[in-house]
Structures are given as C-alpha cells and as structure tokens.
Amino acid sequence: MLAVLTLLTAACGGPSPSPSPTQSAGRYPWHTGIVSTTFWVGEIFDPKAADGSQVMSTYDSQWMQSYGGCDGVVTNGCKTEARTQAKGYAPTSMTPKENPFYLDLPYDDVNDPTAFAERASVIPWANDPGFAGNAQNRSFSYMKNQWVRIRMGNRECYGQIEDAGPGQYHDKDYVFGSNDARPANKKFNGAGMDVSPALNGCLGFSDLDGESDKVDWQFVPRDQVPAGPWLNIVTVSQVK
C-alpha cells in the first residue's frame, strides 16, 4: 500500500519533500538546559512589537492562513490550550494544514542581514544536496522545516523549525556551536527556543505559557526522525 501511495503522490504532482541534512544526528551537538517558552500560530502577545505576532512568521507572511487558523481556541483572541496524548497533542477546535509540532530557534537566515550574509558558511548542512547553491536565494531558507529532537526528563519529542526567535535572530554561537553556549537572548528568562502547544504537551511542560521549563535539543536529519504524532502532518512549504 505504501508503494502505491508513493506512486500516486508522484503521479499527482504532490509537494516535494523539504531537503534534509545528510549528516547523522550524532554529528550535531546537544544543547542542554535551555529555557523554552511556548508560542502558537495566531498568538498576538505584543501588538506594538515588530515580532509580537504569530499571525505571520519570518518564513511565511501568511502563517496563520497556511496553518489553517488559530492553533488553539478563539476566545477573545487566539488562546493556547492543554494538549493530550489521547488526541495526538492536536488542537481541539481546528484541523491544522501544517505540522502542529513546530518551534523556533534564534537564527533567521532569510530576513536578518547578518544571518543571511553568513548562512552558507555557518549552517552545517548548507552545502548538502538540496541546499547547496541557495546562499543568495531569499526565497529559500536553510532553517525552515528542519527537524529538531527535544527532550525533557524522560520524554523525547520532535518538531520542525517554522519561525525564528526568541529575542535574537543571528545567534550562531548558540544555535550551531559545539560548546553548549548559552543563548544570547536575555528576555523571557533567557529563553533559547519557543515550542508549539503540541510540543508543550508532548514534553510535559509545567506551564501552558510559562518561562521556567528547560529542555535539551539537537538537530536531526529527517530520515532519523522516529514514528510519532509529529509525522502525522509534515510541513514542506518554503518561504512565502
């Protein structure tokens, strides 16, 4: 059946999968004890700030529309909600069109001038097949859709990068460094990652929208992402 579905997808011209790093996960260092906050598609936490809305992301100017709506409940705005394993950590009031297991890291390789200028030399997979030759292509992100392994305690979950932040946008020493550097960001208790409500629930965060939970994380190639609810919907779109 899988072979038939694969042939049908190819015949119908379905979306091409995003390129994935070819290195093994073991070659990507772990980043440990990193404060992680929670964000969600449709959230507006500071309407006066340039990066205060998740109606759009740095990679998708119509993120909320692409995703399918508010990744939560619409009650006096778009609010987050608790997610449960029984429902695959999916939102209860809508059906997402993209992967609900998403996150950000503080490296915007498209819109931040510093990150864009150096991205081909600092991102480890920049010269891999599917990535090489795109250094000057502003319609292509090396970061968007890439997979990250995240663990907290005895829980381990996986998600795709779909935005940049928190607070910083070219923190290469933290994001790509091998010495477990601390995030340059000083806001939100020094957070070095935002995760979606699905990842919040999957990892067992203590708060729905807090800044006290700490995680370990590393980049991981797509072919080393194990089966789980994070593969029910995989985001493949590039910069919009």
Phi, psi and omega in degrees: 000319180300318180297320179297316180297321179297317180294321179295319179298316180296318182294327182273000178069040179295169183298140178285141178295149177295147175297154181228144177306144182266351179287156175284155181300330181297342180272353177259126185289154172279145173246120194246149175062041184265124176297131178235130174258178183241137174224167182206150179301127180098349180291139170234102184260343176205094184296345181269347183267145180298330180248029186266009182226138175257018170294329174235161172238171180295339182256349183215108183291347177233049186303314182298320178292316180298323182286331180113005179130194180293125179276064183173224179236140180267098179219100186054052185109184180264112185247153177280172181208159176291142178245146184236152178297325182301329180256017180066022180063020180279157175296151185269342188248003179204164177249111183292147175267346179233172185298122177285352176265084183233165182203174169230160172225153187281061175210102180263097187276006179248310189258342176276122185302319180294313181296319180297318183294328186253357192301321183290343181258345183247336179280122190301331184260012186299335181255010176287158174304137183093343179245321186304141177090003183253014186304323183258009183268104182284355175267005182233130175246134174284340186266320186303134176078357181289150187268144179227134173268130182231135178227147174217117185062233180263014179255142177223127182224168185229147179208169180251143177286126179227005178201180179233149182136189002272142168079331182229159186223004172213047182273071185294326183297320178284310188291319186246354183291159183254006183250020178056045179297152176279149177301145177289335181299136177249353179279164174053046179064029178073029184299143178243010182193144165248141175237158181284166176303325178297316178290324176304311180290318181298320182276347179077041178302151181283336181231147175291328184211059183247190179218038180244345183283142180237141183229165166248147180210159172206153172293151179214136177295151182303322184286358176248013175275119183285166177300144179172175182297341178291351178256001179297321175225124180246128180281130182236351184293147176265197185298135179238000000 
